[in-house]
Amino acid sequence: MDDKSQGFNPYSSTDPSMNVPVTAGPTASLMSPYLNFDPTYIGPNADSQFIFPEGASRTRGRLELSFSQIGGSVFAGASLGGLNGFYSGLKDVQARQLTGANRRTQMLNFITKGGASSAQTLGVIALMYSVFGVILSSSRGVDDELNTVISGTATGMLYKSSAGLKKCARGGAIGLGLSAAYVLFTSRDKIKSMMNS
């Protein structure tokens, strides 16, 4: 069989670079042919994937978690705001009987404006909550449920602080309710054991 009948095949069985031996290491296990590395040196547990300083905690702290919380909030806000903008834009273009390029432009305007507005709002709330949580964790030296509840309450109060005292108190109550519900949902086993003892 000649090269023309095979079509375009950059790798053939006679290529010397394709014949890489996989040799057994001193423990009779397979070694990586390219890295000359015996995979048995890595333990079977999942913690061996990460390098931790001696004596450091093996869980992420409040500061590391805040980045994913803020990013997730921005993404969720953009998604919900975009869906709301799509619905509002659809009603608007049908009421104004727009067609063609005008219809597409108006729909895009509603979607992007709604998505950006909601993403910004939820991102700011998540940022304030994270800052309060990191400050409380650092000052108290403990990352517990009380930090979550205080952070949620303070976030609600600060977010509505420019709207007057009544709305500030209402925002704090909403923050308290949401954070308490979150704590009850995520730490229900811990709360049950505290109530039983």
PyRosetta script that sets phi, psi and omega in degrees:
from pyrosetta import init, pose_from_sequence

init()
pose = pose_from_sequence("MDDKSQGFNPYSSTDPSMNVPVTAGPTASLMSPYLNFDPTYIGPNADSQFIFPEGASRTRGRLELSFSQIGGSVFAGASLGGLNGFYSGLKDVQARQLTGANRRTQMLNFITKGGASSAQTLGVIALMYSVFGVILSSSRGVDDELNTVISGTATGMLYKSSAGLKKCARGGAIGLGLSAAYVLFTSRDKIKSMMNS")
pose.set_psi(1, 125.4)
pose.set_omega(1, -177.3)
pose.set_phi(2, -93.5)
pose.set_psi(2, 173.8)
pose.set_omega(2, -176.1)
pose.set_phi(3, -64.8)
pose.set_psi(3, -29.7)
pose.set_omega(3, -177.9)
pose.set_phi(4, -70.1)
pose.set_psi(4, -32.6)
pose.set_omega(4, -178.2)
pose.set_phi(5, -77.1)
pose.set_psi(5, -18.9)
pose.set_omega(5, -179.3)
pose.set_phi(6, -82.0)
pose.set_psi(6, -15.9)
pose.set_omega(6, -175.2)
pose.set_phi(7, 77.5)
pose.set_psi(7, -163.6)
pose.set_omega(7, -179.5)
pose.set_phi(8, -84.3)
pose.set_psi(8, 111.0)
pose.set_omega(8, 178.1)
pose.set_phi(9, -138.4)
pose.set_psi(9, 99.3)
pose.set_omega(9, -175.7)
pose.set_phi(10, -68.7)
pose.set_psi(10, -20.1)
pose.set_omega(10, -179.0)
pose.set_phi(11, -116.8)
pose.set_psi(11, 127.7)
pose.set_omega(11, 175.6)
pose.set_phi(12, -122.6)
pose.set_psi(12, 167.5)
pose.set_omega(12, -178.6)
pose.set_phi(13, -70.3)
pose.set_psi(13, -15.9)
pose.set_omega(13, 179.1)
pose.set_phi(14, -92.6)
pose.set_psi(14, -0.6)
pose.set_omega(14, 179.0)
pose.set_phi(15, -68.8)
pose.set_psi(15, 126.0)
pose.set_omega(15, -177.3)
pose.set_phi(16, -67.0)
pose.set_psi(16, -25.5)
pose.set_omega(16, -179.8)
pose.set_phi(17, -73.3)
pose.set_psi(17, -14.9)
pose.set_omega(17, 178.6)
pose.set_phi(18, -86.1)
pose.set_psi(18, -8.9)
pose.set_omega(18, -176.8)
pose.set_phi(19, -103.6)
pose.set_psi(19, 69.4)
pose.set_omega(19, -179.5)
pose.set_phi(20, -99.8)
pose.set_psi(20, 119.9)
pose.set_omega(20, -177.6)
pose.set_phi(21, -75.6)
pose.set_psi(21, 146.1)
pose.set_omega(21, 173.2)
pose.set_phi(22, -107.3)
pose.set_psi(22, 106.6)
pose.set_omega(22, -173.9)
pose.set_phi(23, -98.1)
pose.set_psi(23, 158.2)
pose.set_omega(23, 178.1)
pose.set_phi(24, -86.4)
pose.set_psi(24, 139.4)
pose.set_omega(24, 179.0)
pose.set_phi(25, -83.9)
pose.set_psi(25, -172.2)
pose.set_omega(25, -177.7)
pose.set_phi(26, -63.8)
pose.set_psi(26, -23.2)
pose.set_omega(26, 179.0)
pose.set_phi(27, -95.7)
pose.set_psi(27, 14.3)
pose.set_omega(27, 178.6)
pose.set_phi(28, 64.2)
pose.set_psi(28, 26.3)
pose.set_omega(28, 176.1)
pose.set_phi(29, -104.8)
pose.set_psi(29, 159.9)
pose.set_omega(29, -179.3)
pose.set_phi(30, -70.5)
pose.set_psi(30, 141.1)
pose.set_omega(30, 178.7)
pose.set_phi(31, -108.9)
pose.set_psi(31, 152.5)
pose.set_omega(31, 175.9)
pose.set_phi(32, -70.0)
pose.set_psi(32, 126.2)
pose.set_omega(32, -175.2)
pose.set_phi(33, -71.2)
pose.set_psi(33, -23.8)
pose.set_omega(33, -175.8)
pose.set_phi(34, -95.5)
pose.set_psi(34, -29.2)
pose.set_omega(34, -177.4)
pose.set_phi(35, -103.1)
pose.set_psi(35, -8.8)
pose.set_omega(35, -175.6)
pose.set_phi(36, 52.1)
pose.set_psi(36, 53.2)
pose.set_omega(36, -171.2)
pose.set_phi(37, -130.4)
pose.set_psi(37, 131.0)
pose.set_omega(37, 179.4)
pose.set_phi(38, -91.7)
pose.set_psi(38, 113.5)
pose.set_omega(38, -175.9)
pose.set_phi(39, -66.8)
pose.set_psi(39, -11.1)
pose.set_omega(39, 179.4)
pose.set_phi(40, -72.4)
pose.set_psi(40, -14.2)
pose.set_omega(40, 176.7)
pose.set_phi(41, -68.3)
pose.set_psi(41, -23.5)
pose.set_omega(41, 176.1)
pose.set_phi(42, -89.1)
pose.set_psi(42, 127.1)
pose.set_omega(42, -177.9)
pose.set_phi(43, -69.4)
pose.set_psi(43, 164.4)
pose.set_omega(43, -177.8)
pose.set_phi(44, -75.5)
pose.set_psi(44, -15.1)
pose.set_omega(44, -176.5)
pose.set_phi(45, -77.2)
pose.set_psi(45, 158.3)
pose.set_omega(45, -174.7)
pose.set_phi(46, -73.5)
pose.set_psi(46, -23.4)
pose.set_omega(46, -177.8)
pose.set_phi(47, -67.7)
pose.set_psi(47, -17.6)
pose.set_omega(47, -177.2)
pose.set_phi(48, -73.1)
pose.set_psi(48, -8.1)
pose.set_omega(48, 177.9)
pose.set_phi(49, -73.6)
pose.set_psi(49, -21.6)
pose.set_omega(49, -172.6)
pose.set_phi(50, -116.9)
pose.set_psi(50, 151.3)
pose.set_omega(50, 177.7)
pose.set_phi(51, -106.9)
pose.set_psi(51, 122.8)
pose.set_omega(51, 179.0)
pose.set_phi(52, -116.8)
pose.set_psi(52, 143.2)
pose.set_omega(52, 174.0)
pose.set_phi(53, -63.2)
pose.set_psi(53, 155.2)
pose.set_omega(53, -178.4)
pose.set_phi(54, -58.1)
pose.set_psi(54, 125.4)
pose.set_omega(54, 177.5)
pose.set_phi(55, 80.3)
pose.set_psi(55, 3.7)
pose.set_omega(55, -178.1)
pose.set_phi(56, -81.5)
pose.set_psi(56, 156.8)
pose.set_omega(56, 177.7)
pose.set_phi(57, -69.1)
pose.set_psi(57, 144.5)
pose.set_omega(57, -178.9)
pose.set_phi(58, -96.1)
pose.set_psi(58, 14.8)
pose.set_omega(58, 174.9)
pose.set_phi(59, -119.2)
pose.set_psi(59, 156.8)
pose.set_omega(59, 179.2)
pose.set_phi(60, -76.8)
pose.set_psi(60, 141.1)
pose.set_omega(60, 179.6)
pose.set_phi(61, -82.4)
pose.set_psi(61, -178.7)
pose.set_omega(61, -177.2)
pose.set_phi(62, -63.4)
pose.set_psi(62, -37.1)
pose.set_omega(62, -179.2)
pose.set_phi(63, -66.9)
pose.set_psi(63, -44.0)
pose.set_omega(63, 178.7)
pose.set_phi(64, -64.6)
pose.set_psi(64, -37.7)
pose.set_omega(64, 179.3)
pose.set_phi(65, -70.0)
pose.set_psi(65, -26.2)
pose.set_omega(65, -176.6)
pose.set_phi(66, -64.4)
pose.set_psi(66, -32.5)
pose.set_omega(66, -179.3)
pose.set_phi(67, -64.6)
pose.set_psi(67, -43.4)
pose.set_omega(67, 178.6)
pose.set_phi(68, -71.1)
pose.set_psi(68, -32.5)
pose.set_omega(68, 177.9)
pose.set_phi(69, -66.2)
pose.set_psi(69, -44.1)
pose.set_omega(69, -179.8)
pose.set_phi(70, -66.4)
pose.set_psi(70, -47.2)
pose.set_omega(70, 179.7)
pose.set_phi(71, -62.2)
pose.set_psi(71, -41.8)
pose.set_omega(71, 177.8)
pose.set_phi(72, -64.6)
pose.set_psi(72, -37.3)
pose.set_omega(72, 178.4)
pose.set_phi(73, -67.1)
pose.set_psi(73, -41.2)
pose.set_omega(73, 177.9)
pose.set_phi(74, -62.9)
pose.set_psi(74, -44.2)
pose.set_omega(74, -180.0)
pose.set_phi(75, -64.3)
pose.set_psi(75, -44.0)
pose.set_omega(75, 179.1)
pose.set_phi(76, -64.4)
pose.set_psi(76, -40.8)
pose.set_omega(76, 178.3)
pose.set_phi(77, -63.5)
pose.set_psi(77, -41.7)
pose.set_omega(77, 178.5)
pose.set_phi(78, -64.3)
pose.set_psi(78, -39.6)
pose.set_omega(78, -179.6)
pose.set_phi(79, -66.7)
pose.set_psi(79, -49.6)
pose.set_omega(79, -178.4)
pose.set_phi(80, -66.2)
pose.set_psi(80, -41.7)
pose.set_omega(80, 179.0)
pose.set_phi(81, -66.4)
pose.set_psi(81, -36.7)
pose.set_omega(81, 177.0)
pose.set_phi(82, -65.4)
pose.set_psi(82, -40.1)
pose.set_omega(82, 176.7)
pose.set_phi(83, -65.8)
pose.set_psi(83, -41.9)
pose.set_omega(83, 177.7)
pose.set_phi(84, -64.6)
pose.set_psi(84, -40.5)
pose.set_omega(84, 177.3)
pose.set_phi(85, -64.7)
pose.set_psi(85, -37.0)
pose.set_omega(85, 177.1)
pose.set_phi(86, -62.7)
pose.set_psi(86, -45.0)
pose.set_omega(86, -180.0)
pose.set_phi(87, -64.8)
pose.set_psi(87, -45.3)
pose.set_omega(87, 179.2)
pose.set_phi(88, -65.1)
pose.set_psi(88, -40.7)
pose.set_omega(88, 179.6)
pose.set_phi(89, -65.5)
pose.set_psi(89, -38.0)
pose.set_omega(89, 179.1)
pose.set_phi(90, -63.8)
pose.set_psi(90, -43.0)
pose.set_omega(90, 177.5)
pose.set_phi(91, -64.6)
pose.set_psi(91, -39.4)
pose.set_omega(91, -177.8)
pose.set_phi(92, -67.3)
pose.set_psi(92, -46.3)
pose.set_omega(92, -177.4)
pose.set_phi(93, -70.4)
pose.set_psi(93, -28.7)
pose.set_omega(93, 176.2)
pose.set_phi(94, -72.5)
pose.set_psi(94, -38.1)
pose.set_omega(94, 179.0)
pose.set_phi(95, -68.0)
pose.set_psi(95, -35.9)
pose.set_omega(95, -178.9)
pose.set_phi(96, -91.5)
pose.set_psi(96, -3.4)
pose.set_omega(96, 177.9)
pose.set_phi(97, 54.2)
pose.set_psi(97, 48.0)
pose.set_omega(97, 177.6)
pose.set_phi(98, -81.8)
pose.set_psi(98, 149.5)
pose.set_omega(98, 178.5)
pose.set_phi(99, -136.8)
pose.set_psi(99, 162.6)
pose.set_omega(99, 172.6)
pose.set_phi(100, 64.3)
pose.set_psi(100, -134.8)
pose.set_omega(100, -175.1)
pose.set_phi(101, -66.0)
pose.set_psi(101, -34.7)
pose.set_omega(101, 178.3)
pose.set_phi(102, -63.4)
pose.set_psi(102, -40.3)
pose.set_omega(102, 179.1)
pose.set_phi(103, -64.1)
pose.set_psi(103, -46.9)
pose.set_omega(103, 180.0)
pose.set_phi(104, -62.7)
pose.set_psi(104, -43.5)
pose.set_omega(104, -179.2)
pose.set_phi(105, -63.2)
pose.set_psi(105, -44.3)
pose.set_omega(105, -179.8)
pose.set_phi(106, -64.7)
pose.set_psi(106, -40.6)
pose.set_omega(106, 178.1)
pose.set_phi(107, -63.2)
pose.set_psi(107, -45.3)
pose.set_omega(107, 178.6)
pose.set_phi(108, -62.5)
pose.set_psi(108, -38.6)
pose.set_omega(108, 177.7)
pose.set_phi(109, -61.4)
pose.set_psi(109, -45.4)
pose.set_omega(109, 179.6)
pose.set_phi(110, -64.4)
pose.set_psi(110, -44.2)
pose.set_omega(110, -177.8)
pose.set_phi(111, -64.8)
pose.set_psi(111, -48.9)
pose.set_omega(111, -177.1)
pose.set_phi(112, -68.9)
pose.set_psi(112, -37.7)
pose.set_omega(112, 179.1)
pose.set_phi(113, -66.9)
pose.set_psi(113, -44.0)
pose.set_omega(113, 178.8)
pose.set_phi(114, -66.0)
pose.set_psi(114, -41.8)
pose.set_omega(114, -179.9)
pose.set_phi(115, -65.8)
pose.set_psi(115, -43.9)
pose.set_omega(115, -179.1)
pose.set_phi(116, -66.5)
pose.set_psi(116, -40.8)
pose.set_omega(116, -179.0)
pose.set_phi(117, -64.6)
pose.set_psi(117, -46.7)
pose.set_omega(117, -179.6)
pose.set_phi(118, -69.0)
pose.set_psi(118, -37.3)
pose.set_omega(118, 179.0)
pose.set_phi(119, -63.5)
pose.set_psi(119, -41.3)
pose.set_omega(119, 179.8)
pose.set_phi(120, -65.8)
pose.set_psi(120, -43.4)
pose.set_omega(120, -179.0)
pose.set_phi(121, -62.7)
pose.set_psi(121, -51.4)
pose.set_omega(121, -178.9)
pose.set_phi(122, -67.9)
pose.set_psi(122, -32.7)
pose.set_omega(122, 176.9)
pose.set_phi(123, -65.0)
pose.set_psi(123, -41.9)
pose.set_omega(123, 178.4)
pose.set_phi(124, -65.5)
pose.set_psi(124, -42.3)
pose.set_omega(124, 178.7)
pose.set_phi(125, -62.9)
pose.set_psi(125, -44.2)
pose.set_omega(125, 179.4)
pose.set_phi(126, -65.6)
pose.set_psi(126, -36.8)
pose.set_omega(126, 177.7)
pose.set_phi(127, -64.4)
pose.set_psi(127, -46.1)
pose.set_omega(127, 178.9)
pose.set_phi(128, -62.3)
pose.set_psi(128, -44.0)
pose.set_omega(128, 179.4)
pose.set_phi(129, -61.1)
pose.set_psi(129, -42.7)
pose.set_omega(129, -178.8)
pose.set_phi(130, -66.7)
pose.set_psi(130, -40.7)
pose.set_omega(130, 179.1)
pose.set_phi(131, -63.4)
pose.set_psi(131, -45.3)
pose.set_omega(131, 177.3)
pose.set_phi(132, -61.5)
pose.set_psi(132, -42.3)
pose.set_omega(132, -179.8)
pose.set_phi(133, -63.7)
pose.set_psi(133, -42.5)
pose.set_omega(133, 179.5)
pose.set_phi(134, -66.7)
pose.set_psi(134, -42.2)
pose.set_omega(134, 179.3)
pose.set_phi(135, -63.1)
pose.set_psi(135, -45.3)
pose.set_omega(135, 179.6)
pose.set_phi(136, -64.9)
pose.set_psi(136, -41.0)
pose.set_omega(136, 178.5)
pose.set_phi(137, -61.4)
pose.set_psi(137, -43.5)
pose.set_omega(137, -178.6)
pose.set_phi(138, -69.2)
pose.set_psi(138, -42.0)
pose.set_omega(138, -176.3)
pose.set_phi(139, -74.4)
pose.set_psi(139, -37.4)
pose.set_omega(139, -179.5)
pose.set_phi(140, -86.0)
pose.set_psi(140, -23.0)
pose.set_omega(140, -178.5)
pose.set_phi(141, 77.7)
pose.set_psi(141, 9.3)
pose.set_omega(141, -177.9)
pose.set_phi(142, -137.7)
pose.set_psi(142, 140.7)
pose.set_omega(142, 175.0)
pose.set_phi(143, -113.0)
pose.set_psi(143, 95.1)
pose.set_omega(143, -175.3)
pose.set_phi(144, -130.8)
pose.set_psi(144, -171.6)
pose.set_omega(144, -176.3)
pose.set_phi(145, -68.3)
pose.set_psi(145, -29.5)
pose.set_omega(145, 178.7)
pose.set_phi(146, -63.4)
pose.set_psi(146, -38.4)
pose.set_omega(146, 176.2)
pose.set_phi(147, -60.6)
pose.set_psi(147, -40.2)
pose.set_omega(147, -179.3)
pose.set_phi(148, -64.1)
pose.set_psi(148, -45.2)
pose.set_omega(148, -178.1)
pose.set_phi(149, -67.9)
pose.set_psi(149, -43.5)
pose.set_omega(149, 179.7)
pose.set_phi(150, -66.0)
pose.set_psi(150, -40.8)
pose.set_omega(150, 179.3)
pose.set_phi(151, -63.1)
pose.set_psi(151, -43.0)
pose.set_omega(151, 178.7)
pose.set_phi(152, -63.7)
pose.set_psi(152, -42.4)
pose.set_omega(152, 179.0)
pose.set_phi(153, -66.0)
pose.set_psi(153, -45.4)
pose.set_omega(153, -179.6)
pose.set_phi(154, -65.4)
pose.set_psi(154, -35.8)
pose.set_omega(154, 178.3)
pose.set_phi(155, -64.1)
pose.set_psi(155, -46.4)
pose.set_omega(155, 178.5)
pose.set_phi(156, -61.2)
pose.set_psi(156, -40.5)
pose.set_omega(156, -180.0)
pose.set_phi(157, -68.0)
pose.set_psi(157, -44.4)
pose.set_omega(157, -178.7)
pose.set_phi(158, -67.5)
pose.set_psi(158, -38.2)
pose.set_omega(158, -178.1)
pose.set_phi(159, -63.8)
pose.set_psi(159, -36.6)
pose.set_omega(159, -179.1)
pose.set_phi(160, -101.8)
pose.set_psi(160, 14.1)
pose.set_omega(160, -175.0)
pose.set_phi(161, -67.4)
pose.set_psi(161, -27.2)
pose.set_omega(161, -178.6)
pose.set_phi(162, -81.6)
pose.set_psi(162, -6.4)
pose.set_omega(162, -176.4)
pose.set_phi(163, -96.3)
pose.set_psi(163, 4.9)
pose.set_omega(163, -179.8)
pose.set_phi(164, 111.0)
pose.set_psi(164, 167.5)
pose.set_omega(164, -174.7)
pose.set_phi(165, -67.2)
pose.set_psi(165, -41.1)
pose.set_omega(165, -179.7)
pose.set_phi(166, -62.2)
pose.set_psi(166, -48.0)
pose.set_omega(166, -178.9)
pose.set_phi(167, -69.9)
pose.set_psi(167, -29.4)
pose.set_omega(167, 175.4)
pose.set_phi(168, -64.9)
pose.set_psi(168, -44.7)
pose.set_omega(168, 177.7)
pose.set_phi(169, -65.1)
pose.set_psi(169, -38.9)
pose.set_omega(169, 178.3)
pose.set_phi(170, -65.4)
pose.set_psi(170, -41.6)
pose.set_omega(170, 177.0)
pose.set_phi(171, -62.9)
pose.set_psi(171, -39.8)
pose.set_omega(171, 176.0)
pose.set_phi(172, -63.8)
pose.set_psi(172, -39.1)
pose.set_omega(172, 178.8)
pose.set_phi(173, -66.1)
pose.set_psi(173, -40.0)
pose.set_omega(173, 177.7)
pose.set_phi(174, -65.3)
pose.set_psi(174, -43.8)
pose.set_omega(174, 177.3)
pose.set_phi(175, -61.5)
pose.set_psi(175, -41.1)
pose.set_omega(175, 177.8)
pose.set_phi(176, -63.3)
pose.set_psi(176, -44.9)
pose.set_omega(176, -179.5)
pose.set_phi(177, -63.7)
pose.set_psi(177, -45.0)
pose.set_omega(177, -179.4)
pose.set_phi(178, -66.5)
pose.set_psi(178, -42.9)
pose.set_omega(178, -179.1)
pose.set_phi(179, -70.1)
pose.set_psi(179, -36.2)
pose.set_omega(179, 177.0)
pose.set_phi(180, -66.3)
pose.set_psi(180, -39.9)
pose.set_omega(180, 176.7)
pose.set_phi(181, -63.7)
pose.set_psi(181, -40.1)
pose.set_omega(181, 177.7)
pose.set_phi(182, -62.9)
pose.set_psi(182, -44.4)
pose.set_omega(182, 179.6)
pose.set_phi(183, -64.8)
pose.set_psi(183, -42.0)
pose.set_omega(183, 178.5)
pose.set_phi(184, -62.9)
pose.set_psi(184, -35.9)
pose.set_omega(184, -179.3)
pose.set_phi(185, -74.6)
pose.set_psi(185, -44.2)
pose.set_omega(185, -174.6)
pose.set_phi(186, -83.6)
pose.set_psi(186, -25.1)
pose.set_omega(186, -175.3)
pose.set_phi(187, -119.8)
pose.set_psi(187, 32.9)
pose.set_omega(187, -175.7)
pose.set_phi(188, -65.5)
pose.set_psi(188, -34.2)
pose.set_omega(188, 178.7)
pose.set_phi(189, -66.7)
pose.set_psi(189, -41.9)
pose.set_omega(189, 178.8)
pose.set_phi(190, -64.3)
pose.set_psi(190, -40.9)
pose.set_omega(190, -179.9)
pose.set_phi(191, -68.2)
pose.set_psi(191, -39.6)
pose.set_omega(191, 177.0)
pose.set_phi(192, -61.7)
pose.set_psi(192, -43.1)
pose.set_omega(192, -179.2)
pose.set_phi(193, -68.2)
pose.set_psi(193, -32.5)
pose.set_omega(193, 177.0)
pose.set_phi(194, -69.5)
pose.set_psi(194, -37.8)
pose.set_omega(194, -179.7)
pose.set_phi(195, -72.1)
pose.set_psi(195, -34.0)
pose.set_omega(195, -179.2)
pose.set_phi(196, -72.7)
pose.set_psi(196, -27.9)
pose.set_omega(196, -177.7)
pose.set_phi(197, -96.0)
pose.dump_pdb("model.pdb")
